[in-house]
Structure formats: C-alpha cells, structure tokens
Amino acid sequence: MAISVFDLFKIGIGPSSSHTVGPMRAAASFAQTLREHGLLPQVQRVEVRLYGSLSATGVGHATDRACLLGLMGQWPDRINPATIESRIQQLLQERCLLLDGSHPVVFDYPRDMLLLDESLPYHPNAMSLQALGGQGSLLQQTYFSIGGGFIVEQGEVDAPQGQAQTVELPYAFSSGAQLLALCKANQLSVAQLMMANECAWRPEAEVRQGLLQIWAAMRQCVDNGLRNEGVLPGGLNVKRRAARLHRSLQVAGQPNVIGSTLSAMEWVNLFALAVNEENAAGGRMVTAPTNGAAGIIPAVLHYYMKFNPTACDDDVVAFLLAAAAVGILCKMNASISGAEVGCQGEVGSACSMAAAGLAQLLGATPAQLENAAEIALEHNLGLTCDPVGGLVQVPCIERNAIAAVKAINAVQMALRGDGEHFISLDRVIRTMRDTGADMHANYKETSRGGLAVAFPEC
C-alpha cells in the first residue's frame, strides 16, 4: 500500500480525525452513493449505528454531529465551521435531515442515532449506515475510521485504499531500513526521495503547491488560536490560554533569552496550544497525522519559520515531505489511531514526524534523521489515550505542547551523533504496535480509564 503525503496531511475540522473527519467522510460518501445509484428519492429514513470507541466517546468527539453533516452532503475539507452549530440545531428542532443536501427525510435523533456498547472486528472505530425506504433497506454499509481521517469500507479491509492503490513508486519503502538504503544508494535526502515518489501521482509543481496550501491552513489555524479566547465547548469549562500567553510573550520581546531555552520553549508551547485549542473548538485545521496530535508538527515548523530569517517555502516542502516519510512508516507498520494503540500512535507518531522534519531542515543525514525520529517515538511508548469527558481537551492540548518540545530535543540529541544508535526506528514502531495490542481497551480512547476516570475524584 503506497501512502501519499496528502493522505497524512488533510485539511479538515476538529476535534478528531478518527471520530469527526473520518465519520463525516464516510457519511458523505454514503449519501453520494445513494445519489449515484438513483436511490436518493426512495429514502424515507436513515439510521446511524456507532460502535466501539466511536460510541464510547462519540458525543465528546462530535461523531454524531459529523455523521449528520456528512449525510447532508458536507465534507470536512469544504464545510464552513461557523455554520455547523446552526445546521445541527435546525436539524434537531425540525427533525428533518436534508440527505445529500437535497432530499428531506425525517430524522428522530433518539431513534436513528444509536450509540452501541459493542465492537466490530477489524477496528474499534466502526459505524454502520442504513437507508430505508417503503419496502425496507435500500442500502447498508459499514465503515471503519482507522485514524487520520482514513476510512475503509466493510469488505475492503484487506484491500489497498485511496488514490495510492495503483501507483508504482520509484523508491517504494516499507521500513526505515529500506528508506535509509534507498537514500544511500541513490544519494538522496529523505525529502528528495519523498518528492520523487510524490511525483508518481502529480507534477512537482502541484506537490509544492499542495504542501504550501497545507502550510497556509496550519498558519491560519495558529493565527485563529492566537486570536480566539473564552471557554472551550463541551462542559469541562477549559479556558483557552494561547491568546493570553501570546500577549505576554510579545511583551517579553525576544524569542530567545540569551543563555536560556525557556523563552524558545514557550513559543513552541504557544503554537501547539493555539492549534489544539482551535481543534477542540471544532475549527478548521490540518490532520498531522491526526487531529488529537495536530499541534505538534505546526508548532515545530511554525517556530522554525518565524524565527529563522533565512527560512523559505523550500523549507516548508522539505519539512513536510521528511515528516511524511516517518508517518508512512508508523501507519504501515503500526497505527496512528488512538483507539487502536493509544496516544502513542497519535502524539508519538506526530512527535517522531516533527523530529524528522526539523532534522531535515537542520542538515541531518538520513541516518541522523532516522535517529531523531526514533528518539522522539521511543519516549512516547506506552502513552495512553484517556481524554476526560471524551473531549479532545484534557490532557490532549498540553500533551501536544510537551511533545513539540520533545521533538526538538530529539533532533538536538541526534545531531550530536553520527546516526549510529542502539535501537532502530523500525524496532520502536514494532514496539508501539505490540504495546498497543497489549494495552487494555480502557486506555485506548474510550474514556474508561486513566485520567478520564481520575478527574471526578479530584
């Protein structure tokens, strides 16, 4: 299975790639299928069934709302986040769902939105959609949201997916060892190799343009997070901090205090907090590679671009390409889904990707880059996914800030060496997979363990 950089970095909305973006895409695809098969006029009712983690934290992660919006023909990369609340409230009040944006059907939320206390095989993020007409079922489809906004239909779980199915890459790799061997044999950096692979799908100019659009969306998300204030939705009454922190850092003046890294860390923290507060509020952002971990890569890249006077668009392209190489390895050989392997698969993968991107910009050899990615991921192993109240807020927002700083530190350590190290990135990725398999389901995005249950006792 070949994976593109644009599979890992997708413009969408918060608060979750697997619980919001994926289900919205699945529901929109379901509505589109009804239209394409001429079934839309016959539909009288639609039923949504959420299983496993989608059910356990579905309301807190806005899974139910995402499904409704998708059924209305909305896609996560196109919908205006400012219109979501009014659309949902109108549907609930009128009990009328405009299927595919054109065909009205009665939708009774308690009857037609079912959050079930059971799981389906293959993946804990499962959902089933059924369209019913006068003579019974017209179409039923089960989808799995496997992390990062990726969706797989039942019956296609063993098949390659997406645009990457039939593309033959010039430098295909499925392990870090293969990636390093290809770089060495062809005298390519990781970013150069990734660009060559991306050009199997589209011209280089389009790759660059697409990556710069991703970067523009990341910057806008940071800017929104630095501007917006107040309390995040959901009931925990978590206050936004980024805007206030930004004002205090502007007063402080210099981005770095001579002889200290404290100020630099605060700017990195700031950018991560800004992104994840926007994500928690359901704003526009970029899965990187997931929503729950969306602040790490933008925070590291934003700091480099803002305070490096020689930074340019070429750096953005190289950073995102190198980061994607590591993300591909994590997704192919383990998982980027918190519901499958815990937060090590989300924050851990994003931390490792950010380290790879920064290492590329700081002149690391491919071996040093692989070492930086390994250090970053290794020290996120075992990280649980235990969101309080099923909301992507506590501990998720702060966790991104900590991981962004950790990614930078991993690069600093790797650059002090020659790329030789004791444990390979491949071994750490396999360990993440195995640790996730051993992890109790309570610690994998169900809000039934860890901090999620400790909070009421505080």
C-alpha positions in Angstrom: 0.0 0.0 0.0 1.5 3.3 -1.1 0.7 6.3 1.0 1.0 9.9 -0.2 2.0 12.9 1.9 -1.5 14.3 1.2 -3.1 11.2 2.8 -1.3 12.1 6.0 -1.9 15.9 5.9 -5.5 16.7 5.2 -7.4 19.9 5.8 -10.5 19.3 7.9 -12.2 20.3 11.1 -11.9 19.4 14.8 -12.0 17.9 17.2 -10.9 14.4 16.0 -9.6 12.9 12.7 -10.8 9.4 13.5 -14.0 10.4 15.3 -15.0 13.5 13.4 -13.2 13.7 10.0 -13.4 10.0 9.2 -17.1 9.6 10.1 -18.1 12.7 8.2 -16.3 11.4 5.1 -17.9 8.0 5.5 -21.4 9.6 5.8 -20.9 11.9 2.9 -19.6 9.0 0.8 -22.8 7.0 1.8 -25.0 9.9 0.7 -23.1 10.2 -2.5 -23.5 6.5 -3.2 -27.3 6.8 -2.7 -27.4 9.7 -5.3 -25.1 7.9 -7.8 -27.3 4.7 -7.7 -30.5 6.6 -8.1 -31.8 5.6 -4.6 -32.0 9.0 -3.1 -35.7 9.7 -3.9 -36.8 6.4 -2.4 -35.1 7.0 1.1 -37.6 7.7 3.9 -35.3 7.2 6.9 -31.6 6.9 7.7 -30.2 5.0 10.7 -26.7 5.6 12.1 -25.1 2.9 14.3 -21.8 3.8 16.2 -19.7 1.0 17.7 -16.7 0.7 20.0 -14.7 3.9 20.5 -16.9 5.9 18.2 -19.8 5.1 20.5 -17.8 5.5 23.8 -16.6 9.0 23.0 -18.8 9.8 20.1 -20.6 12.8 21.6 -17.5 14.3 23.1 -15.6 13.9 19.8 -18.7 15.2 17.8 -19.0 11.9 15.9 -22.8 12.1 16.0 -22.7 15.6 14.5 -20.1 14.7 11.9 -22.3 11.8 10.7 -25.3 14.1 10.4 -23.3 16.7 8.5 -21.8 14.1 6.2 -25.3 12.7 5.4 -26.2 16.3 4.5 -23.5 16.2 1.8 -20.9 18.1 3.7 -17.2 17.2 3.5 -14.7 18.1 6.3 -12.3 20.0 4.0 -15.1 22.1 2.5 -17.6 22.8 5.3 -17.5 26.2 6.9 -17.0 25.5 10.6 -19.0 28.6 11.5 -22.2 27.1 10.0 -22.0 23.8 11.9 -23.9 24.7 15.1 -26.8 26.3 13.2 -27.1 23.4 10.8 -27.3 20.9 13.7 -29.7 22.9 15.8 -32.0 23.3 12.8 -32.0 19.6 12.2 -32.7 18.7 15.8 -35.5 21.2 16.1 -37.2 20.4 12.8 -36.4 16.6 12.9 -35.6 16.9 9.2 -32.4 15.8 7.6 -31.6 17.1 4.1 -30.0 14.0 2.7 -27.1 14.8 0.3 -28.2 18.4 0.6 -31.4 17.9 -1.4 -33.7 15.1 -0.2 -35.6 15.7 3.0 -36.1 12.7 5.4 -37.4 12.6 8.9 -34.6 12.1 11.4 -35.5 11.3 15.0 -32.2 11.6 16.9 -33.0 9.1 19.8 -34.4 6.6 17.4 -32.0 7.0 14.5 -28.6 7.8 16.2 -27.6 4.7 18.1 -24.5 4.6 20.3 -24.0 0.9 20.9 -22.0 -0.8 23.7 -20.4 -3.3 21.4 -17.4 -3.5 19.0 -16.9 -4.9 15.5 -13.9 -6.9 14.3 -11.0 -5.3 12.4 -11.0 -1.9 14.2 -12.6 -0.3 17.3 -13.8 2.8 15.3 -16.7 1.3 13.4 -20.0 2.7 12.1 -22.9 1.4 10.1 -25.3 3.5 8.0 -28.6 2.2 6.6 -31.0 3.9 4.3 -34.6 2.6 4.5 -37.5 3.0 2.1 -41.1 1.9 1.9 -40.0 -1.7 1.2 -37.2 -1.9 3.7 -33.5 -1.5 3.4 -32.2 0.3 0.3 -28.5 0.4 1.2 -26.5 -0.6 4.2 -22.7 0.0 4.6 -20.3 -0.4 7.4 -17.2 1.8 7.7 -14.1 1.7 9.8 -12.4 5.0 10.7 -8.8 3.8 11.1 -7.1 7.1 12.1 -6.0 10.3 10.5 -9.3 10.6 8.6 -8.7 7.4 6.7 -11.8 5.2 6.2 -12.2 1.7 5.0 -15.5 0.0 3.9 -16.5 -3.4 5.1 -15.4 -6.0 2.6 -12.4 -3.9 1.6 -10.4 -4.1 4.8 -7.7 -6.2 3.2 -7.5 -4.1 0.0 -5.4 -1.0 -0.7 -7.3 2.2 -0.4 -7.5 5.7 -1.8 -5.6 7.3 -4.6 -2.5 5.2 -3.8 -3.9 1.9 -4.9 -2.3 1.5 -8.4 0.6 3.9 -8.3 4.1 2.4 -8.7 6.6 4.5 -6.8 10.2 4.9 -7.9 11.5 4.5 -4.4 8.9 2.3 -2.6 9.8 1.5 1.0 8.0 -0.2 3.9 10.7 0.1 6.6 13.2 2.6 7.9 16.0 0.3 6.9 14.7 0.3 3.3 14.3 4.1 3.4 17.9 4.5 4.5 19.3 2.1 1.9 17.4 3.8 -0.9 18.7 7.2 0.2 22.3 5.9 0.4 22.1 4.0 -2.9 20.7 7.0 -4.8 22.4 9.8 -3.0 19.1 11.4 -2.0 17.9 13.1 1.2 14.7 11.8 2.7 12.8 14.8 1.4 14.2 14.4 -2.1 13.2 10.7 -2.2 9.8 11.6 -1.0 9.4 14.2 -3.6 10.3 11.7 -6.3 7.7 9.3 -5.0 5.0 12.1 -4.9 5.7 12.9 -8.5 4.4 9.5 -9.4 0.9 11.0 -8.6 1.3 14.6 -9.7 3.8 17.0 -11.1 6.3 18.5 -8.7 4.8 22.0 -9.1 1.4 20.6 -7.9 3.1 18.8 -5.0 4.7 22.0 -3.9 1.5 24.0 -4.3 -0.4 21.4 -2.3 2.1 21.4 0.5 2.1 25.2 0.7 -1.7 25.1 0.9 -1.4 22.7 3.8 1.1 25.1 5.5 -1.2 28.0 4.9 -4.0 26.2 6.6 -1.7 25.4 9.5 -0.7 29.0 9.8 -4.2 30.2 9.7 -5.1 27.7 12.5 -2.3 29.1 14.6 -3.4 32.7 13.9 -7.0 31.8 14.9 -5.8 30.2 18.0 -3.8 33.2 19.0 -6.8 35.4 18.5 -9.7 33.5 19.9 -10.4 33.5 23.6 -13.0 32.2 26.1 -14.1 28.7 27.2 -13.9 25.6 25.1 -17.2 23.8 24.4 -18.1 20.5 26.0 -18.8 21.2 29.6 -15.3 20.9 31.2 -15.0 24.7 31.2 -11.4 24.6 30.0 -10.2 28.1 29.3 -8.3 29.0 26.2 -4.7 30.1 27.1 -3.0 30.8 23.8 -4.2 34.4 23.3 -3.1 35.4 26.8 0.2 33.6 26.5 0.8 35.3 23.2 0.3 38.8 24.6 2.7 38.0 27.5 5.4 36.7 25.1 5.1 39.8 22.9 5.7 42.0 25.9 8.7 39.9 26.8 10.2 40.8 23.4 12.9 38.4 22.3 12.0 34.9 21.2 15.1 33.5 22.9 16.7 34.6 26.1 20.5 34.6 25.9 21.8 31.6 27.9 18.3 30.1 28.3 15.9 28.0 26.2 12.9 28.9 28.3 11.6 31.6 26.1 12.1 29.4 23.0 10.1 26.6 24.7 7.3 29.0 25.5 6.9 30.0 21.8 6.8 26.3 20.8 4.3 25.7 23.6 2.2 28.6 22.4 1.9 27.5 18.8 0.9 23.9 19.8 -1.7 25.2 22.3 -3.1 27.6 19.7 -3.7 24.7 17.2 -5.2 22.3 19.7 -7.5 24.8 21.2 -8.8 25.5 17.8 -9.2 21.8 17.2 -11.0 21.4 20.5 -13.4 24.1 19.4 -14.2 22.4 16.1 -12.3 24.9 14.0 -10.5 24.4 10.7 -7.2 22.6 11.0 -4.9 20.0 9.4 -4.7 16.4 10.4 -1.0 16.0 11.2 -1.3 13.0 11.1 -4.4 13.1 13.4 -6.5 15.9 14.9 -5.7 14.9 18.5 -2.0 15.4 17.7 -2.4 18.2 15.2 -0.5 20.8 17.1 3.0 19.2 17.2 4.1 19.4 13.6 2.8 23.0 13.1 4.4 24.1 16.3 7.8 22.9 15.4 7.6 24.2 11.8 6.0 27.5 12.8 8.8 28.2 15.3 11.5 27.5 12.7 9.8 29.6 10.0 9.0 32.5 12.3 12.4 32.9 13.9 14.8 31.7 11.2 15.5 34.8 9.0 16.6 32.6 6.0 13.5 30.3 6.1 11.6 29.9 2.9 9.0 27.9 1.1 11.5 25.2 0.2 12.0 24.6 3.9 8.2 24.0 4.3 8.2 21.5 1.5 11.2 19.6 2.7 9.9 19.5 6.3 6.5 18.1 5.4 8.0 15.6 3.0 10.5 14.3 5.5 7.9 14.2 8.2 5.5 12.2 6.0 8.2 9.6 5.4 8.1 8.7 9.1 4.3 9.0 9.2 4.1 6.5 6.4 6.2 4.0 8.4 4.1 4.5 11.5 0.9 3.9 9.7 2.1 1.0 7.6 3.7 -0.9 10.4 1.7 0.1 13.5 -1.1 2.6 13.7 -1.8 6.3 14.0 -5.2 5.6 15.7 -5.6 6.3 19.4 -8.5 3.9 19.5 -6.2 1.1 18.2 -2.8 1.7 20.0 -3.4 4.6 22.4 -2.0 8.0 22.2 1.5 6.7 21.4 0.0 6.2 17.9 -1.1 9.8 17.7 1.1 12.1 19.7 4.0 9.6 19.5 3.8 9.4 15.7 3.4 13.2 15.3 6.4 13.8 17.6 8.5 11.5 15.5 7.3 13.1 12.3 8.1 16.6 13.6 11.6 15.5 14.6 12.2 14.1 11.1 11.0 17.3 9.5 13.2 19.5 11.7 16.2 17.2 11.3 15.9 17.5 7.5 16.0 21.3 7.7 18.9 21.4 10.1 21.1 19.4 7.7 20.8 15.9 9.2 22.0 12.9 7.2 19.3 10.3 6.6 20.8 8.3 9.4 20.6 11.2 11.8 17.1 11.9 10.7 16.1 8.3 11.4 17.8 8.6 14.8 15.9 11.7 15.7 12.6 10.1 14.7 13.5 7.0 16.8 14.3 9.1 19.9 11.1 11.0 19.6 8.9 8.0 19.2 10.7 5.8 21.8 10.0 8.3 24.5 6.3 8.3 23.8 5.9 4.5 24.0 3.0 3.4 26.2 1.3 6.7 26.1 -2.4 6.1 26.8 -5.4 7.8 25.2 -7.6 8.8 28.1 -9.5 12.0 27.2 -11.5 13.4 30.1 -15.2 13.5 29.3 -14.5 12.1 25.8 -13.3 15.6 24.8 -10.1 16.3 22.9 -9.0 18.8 25.6 -7.5 17.3 28.8 -4.8 16.1 28.6 -4.7 16.4 24.8 -4.0 20.1 24.4 -1.0 20.2 26.8 0.3 16.9 25.6 0.8 18.4 22.1 2.9 21.2 23.6 5.1 18.8 25.5 5.6 16.6 22.5 6.6 19.5 20.3 9.4 20.4 22.6 10.3 16.8 22.9 10.7 16.6 19.1 13.1 19.4 19.1 15.2 17.9 21.8 15.3 14.6 19.9 16.7 16.4 16.9 19.4 18.1 19.1 20.5 14.8 20.5 20.6 13.1 17.1 22.6 15.8 15.5 25.3 15.4 18.2 25.8 11.9 16.9 26.6 10.3 13.6 23.4 8.4 13.1 24.6 5.2 14.7 22.3 4.2 17.6 21.3 1.1 19.6 17.6 0.7 18.7 16.3 1.3 15.2 13.2 3.3 14.3 11.7 0.1 12.8 12.1 -1.7 16.1 10.4 1.2 18.0 7.5 1.2 15.6 7.0 -2.5 16.1 7.2 -2.0 19.8 4.5 0.7 19.5 2.3 -1.8 17.7 2.9 -4.6 20.2 2.4 -2.2 23.2 -0.9 -1.1 21.7 -2.0 -4.7 21.2 -1.2 -5.4 24.9 -2.9 -2.2 26.2 -6.2 -2.5 27.9 -9.2 -1.1 25.9 -9.9 1.3 28.8 -6.7 3.2 27.8 -7.5 3.5 24.1 -9.9 6.4 23.5 -12.8 5.1 25.5 -12.6 7.5 28.4 -13.0 4.5 30.7 -9.5 4.6 32.3 -6.6 6.7 33.3 -7.1 10.4 33.7 -10.6 10.2 32.2 -11.8 8.4 35.4 -9.4 10.1 37.8 -10.9 13.5 37.0 -14.2 13.2 39.0 -12.2 12.2 42.1 -10.1 15.4 42.1 
